[in-house]
Amino acid sequence: MFDPLFEENSYIYLSYCANTEETHFTRYKWSPESGLSDPAVIVKTTIVPADPWHRFGSAGFEEDGVTLWMLSGDHFHSEHG
């Protein structure tokens, strides 16, 4: 997801499973010369024991262009229901 002020700050936000236990919501800075910066982890969740199911969901900015929101998953286990 691109920051609403991407043309000014070059921020890109991504969510990904770092491993079977951790999910990261991160911010990168884009540069035409060097590509993406190292990630700045904004939110990290850890599930033990490992759960390969739904983690972070949608993310976005409020109309003010400053307030960032993110929905987290339910960590649903299929054997439970």
Backbone bond lengths (Angstrom), bond angles and torsions (degrees), N, CA, C in turn:
res aa  C-N    CA-C-N  psi(-1)  N-CA   C-N-CA  omega(-1)  CA-C   N-CA-C  phi
1 M - - - 1.425 - - 1.526 107.18 -
2 F 1.300 115.66 137.11 1.466 120.66 179.13 1.532 109.98 -88.85
3 D 1.320 116.37 139.98 1.452 122.24 173.67 1.525 108.69 -62.20
4 P 1.348 118.97 142.38 1.460 120.27 177.76 1.528 112.74 -57.43
5 L 1.320 116.46 -24.79 1.466 121.12 178.96 1.530 110.91 -105.25
6 F 1.341 116.46 31.32 1.458 121.14 -175.74 1.526 112.57 -53.53
7 E 1.315 118.01 -40.09 1.471 120.48 -179.17 1.523 111.99 -62.56
8 E 1.338 116.76 -23.43 1.456 121.03 179.10 1.529 112.91 -97.24
9 N 1.373 117.23 -40.92 1.465 119.19 -173.12 1.526 114.69 -111.06
10 S 1.334 118.53 -11.83 1.478 124.21 176.81 1.519 113.91 61.54
11 Y 1.359 118.63 29.54 1.459 122.06 -179.62 1.523 112.07 -88.51
12 I 1.335 114.60 138.25 1.460 123.73 174.72 1.522 106.90 -128.31
13 Y 1.332 117.35 137.28 1.461 122.78 -178.89 1.522 109.85 -112.73
14 L 1.328 116.27 135.88 1.461 122.30 179.42 1.522 110.41 -138.08
15 S 1.320 115.09 149.42 1.453 122.02 174.14 1.516 107.49 -121.07
16 Y 1.332 116.09 137.43 1.464 118.92 179.36 1.523 110.23 -158.24
17 C 1.327 115.61 157.58 1.460 121.53 174.21 1.523 107.66 -84.21
18 A 1.316 116.81 115.36 1.460 121.25 -179.59 1.523 110.98 -72.89
19 N 1.329 116.08 -32.97 1.459 123.71 176.07 1.521 106.38 -162.46
20 T 1.321 118.83 -169.60 1.460 120.45 -176.06 1.527 113.42 -70.44
21 E 1.343 117.87 -14.01 1.462 121.17 -178.31 1.520 114.24 -109.86
22 E 1.330 118.52 -22.11 1.464 121.49 -172.90 1.524 112.40 -119.38
23 T 1.334 113.96 139.10 1.457 121.84 171.51 1.519 107.55 -121.05
24 H 1.318 116.79 136.59 1.466 121.77 -178.81 1.523 110.02 -118.99
25 F 1.320 116.11 138.22 1.457 123.02 167.80 1.516 104.32 -110.67
26 T 1.324 117.17 116.76 1.462 121.07 -167.83 1.524 112.60 -126.51
27 R 1.325 114.20 160.80 1.458 121.47 174.13 1.525 108.11 -121.46
28 Y 1.318 115.18 133.70 1.462 122.74 175.70 1.516 108.23 -118.15
29 K 1.306 115.55 157.58 1.458 120.76 171.85 1.522 107.27 -112.96
30 W 1.322 116.69 131.76 1.454 123.11 -178.28 1.521 110.27 -94.72
31 S 1.327 115.27 136.67 1.456 121.88 174.16 1.524 107.71 -134.80
32 P 1.334 118.25 129.47 1.467 119.64 178.03 1.527 112.46 -60.00
33 E 1.323 117.13 -27.71 1.456 121.27 -178.51 1.529 112.99 -79.36
34 S 1.352 116.94 -40.71 1.463 119.44 -173.67 1.527 114.52 -119.63
35 G 1.317 118.53 1.00 1.463 121.13 -179.81 1.520 111.65 78.57
36 L 1.335 116.41 -142.60 1.465 120.89 -178.29 1.525 111.35 -83.23
37 S 1.325 114.92 142.44 1.465 121.32 175.22 1.519 108.97 -73.93
38 D 1.327 116.42 175.31 1.459 120.53 169.52 1.526 107.23 -64.19
39 P 1.336 117.50 149.33 1.467 119.03 -177.12 1.523 112.58 -73.14
40 A 1.327 115.34 144.01 1.457 122.65 169.09 1.521 105.23 -103.65
41 V 1.325 117.61 112.63 1.459 121.21 -177.83 1.522 108.75 -75.94
42 I 1.337 115.71 120.92 1.457 121.70 179.63 1.522 110.11 -90.55
43 V 1.345 116.16 -45.57 1.463 122.16 178.46 1.516 108.11 -137.09
44 K 1.335 115.88 136.22 1.468 121.25 175.59 1.516 107.59 -130.74
45 T 1.341 116.56 129.23 1.459 120.23 173.46 1.514 108.26 -111.93
46 T 1.322 115.14 147.07 1.455 121.08 177.45 1.517 108.07 -127.11
47 I 1.325 116.40 128.78 1.459 122.57 179.03 1.524 107.85 -118.55
48 V 1.332 116.32 118.23 1.458 121.43 177.72 1.521 106.71 -129.98
49 P 1.335 119.08 125.17 1.461 125.72 1.64 1.518 111.09 -69.50
50 A 1.328 115.06 162.75 1.460 122.06 -175.78 1.518 111.09 -54.78
51 D 1.325 115.79 141.39 1.462 123.48 179.64 1.520 108.12 -133.95
52 P 1.321 118.37 110.91 1.460 120.26 -175.60 1.523 114.49 -80.63
53 W 1.317 118.92 8.70 1.460 121.22 -174.60 1.514 113.24 -91.96
54 H 1.282 115.31 -168.47 1.465 127.21 -173.99 1.524 112.59 -43.54
55 R 1.307 115.75 125.04 1.467 121.53 178.56 1.523 108.65 -115.48
56 F 1.348 117.84 -117.44 1.463 120.70 178.34 1.515 109.62 -70.70
57 G 1.315 115.09 145.99 1.457 120.73 178.42 1.511 110.15 -111.53
58 S 1.305 116.05 -122.44 1.463 122.48 -176.57 1.520 111.86 -75.96
59 A 1.323 114.67 156.74 1.459 122.13 173.87 1.519 107.79 -145.75
60 G 1.311 116.01 155.86 1.455 119.59 179.11 1.514 110.96 -172.87
61 F 1.309 115.09 179.97 1.458 122.49 177.97 1.520 109.43 -115.41
62 E 1.329 115.55 144.88 1.458 120.40 172.88 1.527 108.43 -70.51
63 E 1.321 116.06 170.58 1.465 120.82 -178.34 1.522 113.15 -60.74
64 D 1.346 117.55 -21.83 1.464 119.49 179.76 1.532 112.13 -71.84
65 G 1.355 116.69 -10.54 1.456 120.90 178.55 1.516 114.29 74.15
66 V 1.327 117.31 4.32 1.458 122.26 -177.25 1.534 111.10 -117.14
67 T 1.317 116.32 -43.14 1.458 121.82 -175.65 1.522 110.17 -75.90
68 L 1.312 115.25 116.24 1.466 122.71 179.63 1.513 108.28 -100.83
69 W 1.333 116.84 131.17 1.463 120.82 176.44 1.514 109.22 -121.83
70 M 1.339 115.62 156.68 1.460 121.98 -178.93 1.514 108.50 -149.52
71 L 1.320 116.85 137.33 1.459 121.85 176.09 1.516 108.77 -100.59
72 S 1.310 116.24 135.77 1.463 119.38 177.29 1.517 109.17 -102.37
73 G 1.322 115.24 153.32 1.457 120.95 -178.70 1.505 112.42 -76.80
74 D 1.303 115.16 176.93 1.450 121.44 -176.03 1.521 113.13 -94.97
75 H 1.315 118.47 -4.61 1.468 123.06 -179.34 1.528 110.96 53.72
76 F 1.317 115.91 45.38 1.460 123.94 -175.84 1.524 111.54 -67.25
77 H 1.313 116.32 130.30 1.471 123.01 173.89 1.520 108.08 -101.44
78 S 1.324 118.85 120.66 1.452 121.51 -176.75 1.519 112.59 -61.91
79 E 1.323 118.94 -30.70 1.458 120.19 -178.56 1.531 112.02 -71.54
80 H 1.345 117.32 -11.05 1.461 120.69 179.75 1.517 113.34 -98.33
81 G 1.306 117.33 0.98 1.439 113.06 177.93 1.435 118.40 160.78
